[in-house]
Amino acid sequence: MQALARAARGFWPAAAAAAGRGNRGQVQPSRGIVVHVRDGNLERALQVMERKMRSSGIERLIKRRTEHHVKNSEKRVLARKALMARVRSQELGKNLRDILIKKIRFY
């Protein structure tokens, strides 16, 4: 979890800068995810934060940005998925082009 928090610092530079220089009583407008700790229950606040990060997609962005080793088998799977997405996109484009040409010819 700490690694995710460290990686997330780059997403909100204004918040990191405010934390670094001291806030001096100024109220910063809230950006991103805000989690309130109630009754000193930090564990519950962490659970809420994880849930909010997962639902907002920030967790995926952070994991995508972090450098880590990817096994060759995973690379093959990801390459195949990317290829299939490209093929599907190209097929959709061809189908739409055909439909538009038919409509133009009809008029």
C-alpha positions in Angstrom: 0.0 0.0 0.0 2.9 2.3 0.8 4.3 1.8 -2.7 0.9 2.9 -4.2 0.9 6.0 -2.0 4.4 6.9 -3.1 3.5 6.4 -6.7 0.3 8.4 -6.3 2.3 11.5 -5.2 3.1 12.3 -8.8 -0.6 12.5 -9.7 -1.3 15.5 -7.5 1.7 17.8 -7.5 -0.2 20.7 -5.8 -1.0 18.5 -2.8 2.5 17.3 -2.5 3.9 20.8 -2.7 1.5 22.0 -0.1 2.5 19.2 2.3 6.2 19.9 1.7 6.1 23.7 2.5 3.6 23.6 5.3 0.0 24.7 4.9 0.2 27.7 7.2 -3.6 27.5 7.9 -4.6 27.9 4.3 -7.3 25.6 3.1 -6.4 23.8 -0.1 -9.3 22.9 -2.5 -9.7 19.1 -2.4 -8.6 17.2 -5.5 -8.7 13.5 -6.1 -9.7 11.2 -3.3 -10.6 12.5 0.1 -10.9 10.1 3.0 -11.9 11.2 6.5 -10.5 9.3 9.5 -13.2 8.9 12.1 -12.5 8.1 15.8 -8.9 7.5 15.0 -9.8 4.3 13.0 -7.0 4.4 10.5 -7.5 0.8 9.3 -11.1 1.6 8.2 -10.0 4.8 6.5 -7.3 2.8 4.5 -10.0 0.3 3.4 -12.3 3.1 2.3 -9.3 4.7 0.4 -8.5 1.4 -1.3 -12.1 1.0 -2.4 -12.3 4.6 -3.7 -9.0 4.2 -5.6 -10.2 0.9 -7.2 -13.5 2.4 -8.2 -11.9 5.5 -9.7 -9.3 3.6 -11.7 -6.3 5.4 -10.1 -4.9 2.1 -9.0 -4.7 0.8 -12.5 -3.0 4.0 -13.7 -0.4 3.8 -10.9 0.3 0.1 -11.6 0.6 0.9 -15.3 3.1 3.7 -14.6 5.3 1.7 -12.2 8.2 -0.2 -13.7 8.2 -3.8 -12.9 9.3 -7.1 -14.5 6.8 -8.6 -16.9 7.2 -12.3 -17.7 7.5 -13.3 -21.3 4.3 -15.3 -21.1 2.5 -12.2 -19.8 4.0 -10.1 -22.7 2.7 -12.6 -25.2 -0.8 -12.5 -23.7 -0.8 -8.7 -23.6 0.5 -8.5 -27.2 -2.2 -10.9 -28.4 -4.9 -8.9 -26.6 -3.6 -5.7 -28.1 -3.6 -7.3 -31.6 -7.2 -8.6 -31.2 -8.3 -5.1 -30.1 -6.7 -3.5 -33.1 -8.2 -6.1 -35.5 -11.7 -5.5 -33.9 -11.2 -1.8 -34.2 -10.2 -2.1 -37.9 -13.1 -4.4 -38.6 -15.5 -2.0 -37.0 -14.1 0.9 -39.1 -14.5 -1.2 -42.3 -18.1 -2.0 -41.4 -18.9 1.6 -40.6 -17.3 2.7 -43.9 -19.3 0.2 -45.8 -22.6 1.3 -44.2 -21.8 5.0 -44.9 -21.0 4.2 -48.6 -24.2 2.3 -48.9 -26.2 5.3 -47.4 -24.5 7.7 -49.8 -25.2 5.5 -52.8 -28.8 5.2 -51.8 -29.4 8.9 -51.9 
